Amino acid sequence: MLTERQLLILNSIIKHYIQYGEPMGSKTLLHETNLSVSPATIRNEMLHIEELGFLEKMHSSSGRIPSILGYRHYVDLLLQDKKKRSQDGLRRKVQESIRAPYKEAEEILETSAEMLSYMTNYTALSIGPEKLDSRLSNFQIVPITTGQYMAILVTDKGFIENKMFTVSKDVDVAKIQTMVNIFNEELVGLKLTEVHKKLQNEIPDIIRRYIGKELNLQAIFNEVVLKMNNERIYVGGEMNLLNHFNLERVHEREQMKAVLGLIHESKDLLGLLKTGQDDFSIQIGTEMKNDLLSNFSLITATYNVGPDAQGLIALLGPTNMPYEQIINIMRITREELSDSMHDFYQEE
Protein backbone atom coordinates (compact mmCIF):
# COMPACT_ATOMS: atom_id res chain seq x y z
CA MET A 1 0.00 0.00 0.00
CA LEU A 2 2.84 2.39 0.86
CA THR A 3 5.98 2.72 -1.22
CA GLU A 4 9.38 2.61 0.46
CA ARG A 5 9.62 6.41 0.23
CA GLN A 6 6.12 6.92 1.62
CA LEU A 7 6.91 4.58 4.50
CA LEU A 8 10.05 6.60 5.26
CA ILE A 9 8.02 9.81 5.23
CA LEU A 10 5.32 8.35 7.48
CA ASN A 11 7.81 7.02 10.00
CA SER A 12 9.68 10.35 10.02
CA ILE A 13 6.46 12.26 10.76
CA ILE A 14 5.50 9.83 13.54
CA LYS A 15 8.95 9.99 15.18
CA HIS A 16 8.95 13.80 14.92
CA TYR A 17 5.52 14.05 16.56
CA ILE A 18 6.50 11.59 19.29
CA GLN A 19 9.63 13.61 20.09
CA TYR A 20 8.35 17.17 19.75
CA GLY A 21 4.54 16.93 19.84
CA GLU A 22 4.38 19.19 16.79
CA PRO A 23 3.08 18.68 13.24
CA MET A 24 5.72 18.23 10.55
CA GLY A 25 5.83 20.29 7.37
CA SER A 26 7.45 19.39 4.06
CA LYS A 27 10.53 21.58 4.55
CA THR A 28 11.33 20.11 7.95
CA LEU A 29 10.76 16.61 6.63
CA LEU A 30 13.02 17.18 3.62
CA HIS A 31 15.76 18.49 5.89
CA GLU A 32 15.54 15.57 8.32
CA THR A 33 15.30 12.77 5.76
CA ASN A 34 17.82 14.04 3.18
CA LEU A 35 15.61 12.72 0.38
CA SER A 36 16.80 13.78 -3.07
CA VAL A 37 13.42 15.13 -4.19
CA SER A 38 11.79 18.53 -4.39
CA PRO A 39 9.54 20.03 -1.69
CA ALA A 40 6.64 19.72 -4.12
CA THR A 41 7.23 15.96 -4.40
CA ILE A 42 7.31 15.67 -0.60
CA ARG A 43 4.02 17.58 -0.34
CA ASN A 44 2.41 15.32 -2.93
CA GLU A 45 3.60 12.23 -1.11
CA MET A 46 2.30 13.58 2.21
CA LEU A 47 -1.05 14.32 0.60
CA HIS A 48 -1.24 10.79 -0.77
CA ILE A 49 -0.39 9.28 2.62
CA GLU A 50 -3.05 11.51 4.18
CA GLU A 51 -5.62 10.34 1.62
CA LEU A 52 -4.83 6.75 2.58
CA GLY A 53 -5.71 7.65 6.18
CA PHE A 54 -2.27 7.40 7.80
CA LEU A 55 -1.87 11.15 8.40
CA GLU A 56 -4.14 14.02 9.31
CA LYS A 57 -3.98 17.79 9.72
CA MET A 58 -4.65 19.66 12.93
CA HIS A 59 -5.98 22.51 10.76
CA SER A 60 -5.86 23.47 7.08
CA SER A 61 -2.53 25.33 7.13
CA SER A 62 -0.63 23.01 9.49
CA GLY A 63 1.79 20.21 8.82
CA ARG A 64 0.73 16.60 9.27
CA ILE A 65 0.43 14.49 12.39
CA PRO A 66 -0.13 10.71 12.63
CA SER A 67 -3.67 9.37 12.59
CA ILE A 68 -4.71 6.34 14.64
CA LEU A 69 -4.23 4.26 11.48
CA GLY A 70 -0.74 5.73 11.06
CA TYR A 71 0.21 4.83 14.61
CA ARG A 72 -1.24 1.34 14.09
CA HIS A 73 0.89 0.79 10.99
CA TYR A 74 4.00 2.01 12.83
CA VAL A 75 3.34 -0.07 15.96
CA ASP A 76 2.59 -3.25 14.02
CA LEU A 77 5.99 -2.99 12.32
CA LEU A 78 7.66 -2.55 15.73
CA LEU A 79 5.88 -5.60 17.13
CA GLN A 80 7.00 -7.69 14.14
CA ASP A 81 10.62 -6.71 14.72
CA LYS A 82 12.15 -9.64 16.64
CA LYS A 83 15.77 -8.48 16.40
CA LYS A 84 17.71 -8.88 19.62
CA ARG A 85 19.24 -5.63 20.85
CA SER A 86 21.50 -5.05 23.80
CA GLN A 87 19.27 -3.97 26.70
CA ASP A 88 21.59 -4.89 29.55
CA GLY A 89 21.34 -1.50 31.30
CA LEU A 90 17.55 -1.49 31.16
CA ARG A 91 17.33 -5.11 32.27
CA ARG A 92 19.55 -4.43 35.30
CA LYS A 93 17.27 -1.58 36.39
CA VAL A 94 14.23 -3.82 36.18
CA GLN A 95 15.98 -6.66 37.99
CA GLU A 96 17.07 -4.38 40.82
CA SER A 97 13.44 -3.43 41.41
CA ILE A 98 11.60 -6.74 41.19
CA ARG A 99 14.24 -9.31 42.15
CA ALA A 100 14.52 -8.18 45.77
CA PRO A 101 13.72 -10.76 48.52
CA TYR A 102 10.00 -10.08 48.96
CA LYS A 103 7.89 -11.78 51.62
CA GLU A 104 4.60 -11.58 49.70
CA ALA A 105 3.76 -11.94 46.00
CA GLU A 106 1.66 -8.78 46.33
CA GLU A 107 4.83 -6.82 47.09
CA ILE A 108 6.33 -7.88 43.76
CA LEU A 109 3.19 -6.83 41.90
CA GLU A 110 2.94 -3.48 43.65
CA THR A 111 6.63 -2.78 43.05
CA SER A 112 6.36 -3.69 39.37
CA ALA A 113 3.54 -1.14 38.90
CA GLU A 114 5.52 1.56 40.71
CA MET A 115 8.67 0.75 38.73
CA LEU A 116 6.88 0.88 35.36
CA SER A 117 5.28 4.22 36.19
CA TYR A 118 8.64 5.63 37.35
CA MET A 119 10.52 4.45 34.25
CA THR A 120 7.91 5.73 31.79
CA ASN A 121 6.11 8.61 33.58
CA TYR A 122 2.84 6.90 32.65
CA THR A 123 0.18 5.11 34.68
CA ALA A 124 0.94 1.43 35.25
CA LEU A 125 -1.23 -1.49 36.29
CA SER A 126 -0.13 -4.84 37.67
CA ILE A 127 -2.47 -7.77 38.14
CA GLY A 128 -1.53 -11.06 39.77
CA PRO A 129 -2.44 -14.52 38.51
CA GLU A 130 -5.04 -14.90 41.27
CA LYS A 131 -6.89 -11.97 39.71
CA LEU A 132 -6.91 -13.24 36.13
CA ASP A 133 -7.47 -16.90 36.94
CA SER A 134 -9.54 -16.89 40.16
CA ARG A 135 -12.74 -18.88 39.96
CA LEU A 136 -15.69 -18.83 42.31
CA SER A 137 -15.62 -21.96 44.48
CA ASN A 138 -18.36 -21.20 47.01
CA PHE A 139 -20.98 -18.65 47.98
CA GLN A 140 -22.70 -18.63 51.37
CA ILE A 141 -25.14 -16.44 53.26
CA VAL A 142 -24.84 -16.69 57.03
CA PRO A 143 -27.49 -15.29 59.43
CA ILE A 144 -26.04 -12.89 62.01
CA THR A 145 -29.10 -11.53 63.81
CA THR A 146 -32.77 -11.27 62.91
CA GLY A 147 -32.95 -9.74 59.43
CA GLN A 148 -29.18 -9.30 59.21
CA TYR A 149 -26.94 -11.58 57.14
CA MET A 150 -23.38 -11.89 55.86
CA ALA A 151 -22.63 -12.81 52.25
CA ILE A 152 -19.36 -14.74 51.90
CA LEU A 153 -17.58 -15.38 48.60
CA VAL A 154 -14.69 -17.85 48.32
CA THR A 155 -12.37 -18.40 45.33
CA ASP A 156 -10.32 -21.42 44.34
CA LYS A 157 -7.18 -19.40 45.19
CA GLY A 158 -8.28 -19.19 48.82
CA PHE A 159 -9.40 -15.55 48.77
CA ILE A 160 -12.42 -14.69 50.89
CA GLU A 161 -14.59 -11.58 50.71
CA ASN A 162 -17.72 -10.74 52.68
CA LYS A 163 -20.41 -8.10 53.07
CA MET A 164 -23.08 -7.48 55.68
CA PHE A 165 -26.63 -6.74 54.50
CA THR A 166 -30.13 -6.45 55.90
CA VAL A 167 -33.41 -7.82 54.55
CA SER A 168 -36.98 -7.37 55.69
CA LYS A 169 -38.04 -9.60 58.56
CA ASP A 170 -40.97 -10.70 56.41
CA VAL A 171 -38.73 -12.33 53.78
CA ASP A 172 -39.03 -16.12 53.71
CA VAL A 173 -35.72 -17.66 54.82
CA ALA A 174 -36.30 -20.50 52.34
CA LYS A 175 -36.14 -17.98 49.48
CA ILE A 176 -32.75 -16.79 50.69
CA GLN A 177 -31.48 -20.37 50.58
CA THR A 178 -32.99 -20.85 47.13
CA MET A 179 -31.06 -17.83 45.91
CA VAL A 180 -27.83 -19.19 47.43
CA ASN A 181 -28.47 -22.46 45.59
CA ILE A 182 -29.03 -20.60 42.31
CA PHE A 183 -25.78 -18.67 42.69
CA ASN A 184 -23.81 -21.82 43.46
CA GLU A 185 -25.38 -23.87 40.66
CA GLU A 186 -25.02 -21.17 38.01
CA LEU A 187 -21.75 -19.46 39.00
CA VAL A 188 -19.43 -21.83 40.86
CA GLY A 189 -16.46 -22.78 38.68
CA LEU A 190 -16.56 -19.61 36.58
CA LYS A 191 -13.84 -16.96 36.54
CA LEU A 192 -14.77 -13.86 38.53
CA THR A 193 -14.95 -11.80 35.32
CA GLU A 194 -17.41 -14.34 33.91
CA VAL A 195 -19.38 -14.27 37.18
CA HIS A 196 -19.78 -10.51 36.86
CA LYS A 197 -21.07 -10.79 33.29
CA LYS A 198 -23.54 -13.53 34.15
CA LEU A 199 -24.85 -11.53 37.10
CA GLN A 200 -25.71 -8.73 34.68
CA ASN A 201 -27.20 -10.81 31.87
CA GLU A 202 -28.63 -14.17 32.96
CA ILE A 203 -29.05 -14.35 36.74
CA PRO A 204 -31.77 -11.64 37.02
CA ASP A 205 -34.11 -13.65 34.75
CA ILE A 206 -33.48 -16.86 36.70
CA ILE A 207 -34.21 -15.12 40.01
CA ARG A 208 -37.44 -13.59 38.71
CA ARG A 209 -38.52 -17.01 37.47
CA TYR A 210 -37.95 -18.87 40.75
CA ILE A 211 -38.19 -16.19 43.44
CA GLY A 212 -39.92 -13.16 41.98
CA LYS A 213 -39.14 -9.54 42.86
CA GLU A 214 -39.48 -9.89 46.61
CA LEU A 215 -35.79 -10.62 47.15
CA ASN A 216 -32.89 -9.21 45.14
CA LEU A 217 -29.45 -10.26 46.26
CA GLN A 218 -27.56 -10.23 42.96
CA ALA A 219 -26.59 -6.60 43.60
CA ILE A 220 -25.06 -7.68 46.93
CA PHE A 221 -23.26 -10.58 45.25
CA ASN A 222 -21.98 -8.36 42.45
CA GLU A 223 -20.70 -5.78 44.94
CA VAL A 224 -18.68 -8.48 46.71
CA VAL A 225 -17.22 -9.67 43.38
CA LEU A 226 -16.22 -6.15 42.38
CA LYS A 227 -14.72 -5.47 45.79
CA MET A 228 -12.52 -8.54 45.45
CA ASN A 229 -11.53 -7.53 41.91
CA ASN A 230 -10.61 -3.97 42.86
CA GLU A 231 -8.35 -5.10 45.67
CA ARG A 232 -6.27 -7.25 43.30
CA ILE A 233 -5.24 -4.47 40.88
CA TYR A 234 -2.12 -2.50 41.73
CA VAL A 235 -1.87 0.97 40.23
CA GLY A 236 1.35 2.95 39.95
CA GLY A 237 1.69 6.59 38.94
CA GLU A 238 -1.99 7.42 38.60
CA MET A 239 -1.15 11.09 39.14
CA ASN A 240 0.96 10.94 35.96
CA LEU A 241 -2.39 11.38 34.21
CA LEU A 242 -2.19 15.04 35.25
CA ASN A 243 0.49 15.49 32.58
CA HIS A 244 -1.98 14.72 29.80
CA PHE A 245 -4.77 17.17 30.61
CA ASN A 246 -5.04 20.95 30.63
CA LEU A 247 -6.46 21.41 34.12
CA GLU A 248 -7.35 25.04 33.42
CA ARG A 249 -10.18 23.74 31.24
CA VAL A 250 -13.21 22.51 33.14
CA HIS A 251 -14.11 19.75 30.66
CA GLU A 252 -10.56 18.35 30.76
CA ARG A 253 -10.60 18.32 34.56
CA GLU A 254 -13.84 16.35 34.43
CA GLN A 255 -12.39 13.99 31.84
CA MET A 256 -9.34 13.36 34.01
CA LYS A 257 -11.57 12.51 37.00
CA ALA A 258 -13.50 10.09 34.81
CA VAL A 259 -10.31 8.38 33.61
CA LEU A 260 -9.14 8.02 37.22
CA GLY A 261 -12.51 6.49 38.06
CA LEU A 262 -12.15 4.07 35.15
CA ILE A 263 -8.78 2.87 36.43
CA HIS A 264 -10.33 1.96 39.77
CA GLU A 265 -13.42 0.25 38.35
CA SER A 266 -12.54 -3.38 37.66
CA LYS A 267 -15.71 -4.10 35.72
CA ASP A 268 -14.82 -1.47 33.11
CA LEU A 269 -11.06 -1.80 33.26
CA LEU A 270 -10.88 -5.53 32.71
CA GLY A 271 -12.78 -5.19 29.46
CA LEU A 272 -9.95 -3.05 28.10
CA LEU A 273 -7.05 -5.25 29.18
CA LYS A 274 -6.57 -7.45 26.14
CA THR A 275 -3.60 -9.35 24.78
CA GLY A 276 -2.99 -10.36 21.20
CA GLN A 277 -0.24 -12.31 19.49
CA ASP A 278 2.61 -13.30 21.77
CA ASP A 279 0.37 -12.21 24.68
CA PHE A 280 1.24 -8.59 23.93
CA SER A 281 -1.24 -5.95 22.84
CA ILE A 282 -1.25 -2.25 21.97
CA GLN A 283 -4.58 -0.45 21.68
CA ILE A 284 -4.44 3.07 20.29
CA GLY A 285 -6.98 5.84 20.87
CA THR A 286 -10.36 5.08 19.38
CA GLU A 287 -9.49 1.38 19.03
CA MET A 288 -10.48 1.06 22.70
CA LYS A 289 -14.01 2.26 21.86
CA ASN A 290 -14.05 4.48 24.93
CA ASP A 291 -14.37 8.23 24.40
CA LEU A 292 -12.45 8.94 27.61
CA LEU A 293 -9.37 7.25 26.17
CA SER A 294 -9.39 8.60 22.61
CA ASN A 295 -6.08 10.39 23.21
CA PHE A 296 -4.44 7.48 25.03
CA SER A 297 -2.78 4.19 24.18
CA LEU A 298 -2.91 1.09 26.36
CA ILE A 299 -0.10 -1.45 26.23
CA THR A 300 -0.86 -4.82 27.81
CA ALA A 301 1.38 -7.85 28.35
CA THR A 302 0.96 -11.10 30.23
CA TYR A 303 3.65 -12.80 32.29
CA ASN A 304 3.82 -16.44 33.32
CA VAL A 305 3.68 -17.78 36.85
CA GLY A 306 4.42 -21.46 36.51
CA PRO A 307 2.91 -23.62 33.75
CA ASP A 308 -0.76 -22.90 34.40
CA ALA A 309 -1.10 -19.31 35.62
CA GLN A 310 -0.61 -15.85 34.15
CA GLY A 311 -0.60 -12.31 35.44
CA LEU A 312 -0.79 -9.06 33.54
CA ILE A 313 0.94 -5.67 33.36
CA ALA A 314 -0.31 -2.61 31.50
CA LEU A 315 0.68 0.97 30.73
CA LEU A 316 -1.69 3.83 29.94
CA GLY A 317 -0.08 6.81 28.21
CA PRO A 318 -0.61 9.31 25.36
CA THR A 319 -1.02 8.18 21.76
CA ASN A 320 2.29 9.86 20.89
CA MET A 321 4.28 7.83 23.40
CA PRO A 322 7.75 6.60 22.28
CA TYR A 323 6.49 3.15 21.33
CA GLU A 324 9.82 1.52 20.55
CA GLN A 325 11.24 2.45 23.96
CA ILE A 326 8.05 1.53 25.84
CA ILE A 327 7.73 -1.83 24.05
CA ASN A 328 11.28 -2.71 25.12
CA ILE A 329 10.53 -1.77 28.74
CA MET A 330 7.34 -3.84 28.78
CA ARG A 331 8.97 -6.89 27.18
CA ILE A 332 11.86 -6.89 29.64
CA THR A 333 9.53 -6.29 32.59
CA ARG A 334 7.29 -9.22 31.67
CA GLU A 335 10.32 -11.52 31.33
CA GLU A 336 11.83 -10.46 34.65
CA LEU A 337 8.46 -10.50 36.41
CA SER A 338 7.87 -14.07 35.20
CA ASP A 339 11.26 -15.12 36.59
CA SER A 340 10.74 -13.26 39.85
CA MET A 341 7.30 -14.74 40.49
CA HIS A 342 8.51 -18.21 39.52
CA ASP A 343 11.43 -17.94 41.97
CA PHE A 344 9.12 -16.65 44.70
CA TYR A 345 6.73 -19.59 44.46
CA GLN A 346 9.59 -22.08 44.15
CA GLU A 347 10.96 -20.89 47.48
CA GLU A 348 7.64 -21.20 49.31
C-alpha positions, -999 to +999 in steps of 0.1 A: +000+000+000+028+024+009+060+027-012+094+026+005+096+064+002+061+069+016+069+046+045+100+066+053+080+098+052+053+084+075+078+070+100+097+104+100+065+123+108+055+098+135+089+100+152+090+138+149+055+141+166+065+116+193+096+136+201+083+172+198+045+169+198+044+192+168+031+187+132+057+182+106+058+203+074+074+194+041+105+216+046+113+201+079+108+166+066+130+172+036+158+185+059+155+156+083+153+128+058+178+140+032+156+127+004+168+138-031+134+151-042+118+185-044+095+200-017+066+197-041+072+160-044+073+157-006+040+176-003+024+153-029+036+122-011+023+136+022-010+143+006-012+108-008-004+093+026-031+115+042-056+103+016-048+068+026-057+076+062-023+074+078-019+111+084-041+140+093-040+178+097-047+197+129-060+225+108-059+235+071-025+253+071-006+230+095+018+202+088+007+166+093+004+145+124-001+107+126-037+094+126-047+063+146-042+043+115-007+057+111+002+048+146-012+013+141+009+008+110+040+020+128+033-001+160+026-033+140+060-030+123+077-025+157+059-056+171+070-077+141+106-067+147+121-096+166+158-085+164+177-089+196+192-056+209+215-050+238+193-040+267+216-049+296+213-015+313+176-015+312+173-051+323+196-044+353+173-016+364+142-038+362+160-067+380+171-044+408+134-034+414+116-067+412+142-093+421+145-082+458+137-108+485+100-101+490+079-118+516+046-116+497+038-119+460+017-088+463+048-068+471+063-079+438+032-068+419+029-035+437+066-028+431+064-037+394+035-011+389+055+016+407+087+007+387+069+009+354+053+042+362+086+056+374+105+045+342+079+057+318+061+086+336+028+069+327+002+051+347+009+014+353-012-015+363-001-048+377-025-078+381-015-111+398-024-145+385-050-149+413-069-120+397-069-132+361-075-169+369-095-169+402-127-189+400-157-188+423-156-220+445-184-212+470-210-187+480-227-186+514-251-164+533-248-167+570-275-153+594-260-129+620-291-115+638-328-113+629-329-097+594-292-093+592-269-116+571-234-119+559-226-128+522-194-147+519-176-154+486-147-178+483-124-184+453-103-214+443-072-194+452-083-192+488-094-156+488-124-147+509-146-116+507-177-107+527-204-081+531-231-075+557-266-067+545-301-064+559-334-078+546-370-074+557-380-096+586-410-107+564-387-123+538-390-161+537-357-177+548-363-205+523-361-180+495-328-168+507-315-204+506-330-208+471-311-178+459-278-192+474-285-225+456-290-206+423-258-187+427-238-218+435-254-239+407-250-212+380-217-195+390-194-218+409-165-228+387-166-196+366-138-170+365-148-139+385-150-118+353-174-143+339-194-143+372-198-105+369-211-108+333-235-135+341-249-115+371-257-087+347-272-108+319-286-142+330-290-144+367-318-116+370-341-137+347-335-169+367-342-151+400-374-136+387-385-170+375-380-189+407-382-162+434-399-132+420-391-095+429-395-099+466-358-106+471-329-092+451-294-103+463-276-102+430-266-066+436-251-077+469-233-106+452-220-084+425-207-058+449-187-085+467-172-097+434-162-061+424-147-055+458-125-085+454-115-075+419-106-040+429-083-051+457-063-073+433-052-045+409-021-025+417-019+010+402+013+030+400+017+066+389-020+074+386-011+111+391+010+109+360-024+114+342-022+150+352+005+155+326-020+147+298-048+172+306-050+210+306-065+214+341-073+250+334-102+237+312-132+225+331-141+197+307-106+183+308-106+183+346-138+164+344-124+140+318-093+134+340-116+125+370-135+101+348-103+084+336-091+080+372-125+065+381-122+041+352-088+029+364-103+020+398-134+003+384-125-034+377-157-041+357-148-015+331-111-018+333-109-055+327-128-052+295-099-031+281-071-053+292-066-075+261-036-094+248-030-104+212-002-123+195+026-133+218+004-122+247+012-086+239-012-059+228-012-022+220-046-005+217-044+031+203-070+058+209-104+051+194-095+014+190-105+011+227-140+023+219-140+045+249-144+082+244-124+089+276-094+072+262-094+086+226-061+104+232-044+075+250-028+042+242-029+011+264-001-015+262-009-048+278+014-078+283+010-111+302+036-128+323+038-164+333+037-178+369+044-215+365+029-236+338-008-229+344-011-193+356-006-159+342-006-123+354-008-091+335+009-057+334-003-026+315+007+010+307-017+038+299-001+068+282-006+093+254-010+082+218+023+099+209+043+078+234+077+066+223+065+031+213+098+015+206+112+025+240+081+015+258+077-018+240+113-027+251+105-018+287+073-038+288+090-069+272+119-069+296+095-063+326+073-092+317+103-115+313+118-105+347+085-105+364+079-141+352+113-151+366+107-133+398+073-147+405+085-182+395+114-179+420+091-167+447+067-196+445+096-221+441+110-209+475+076-212+493 
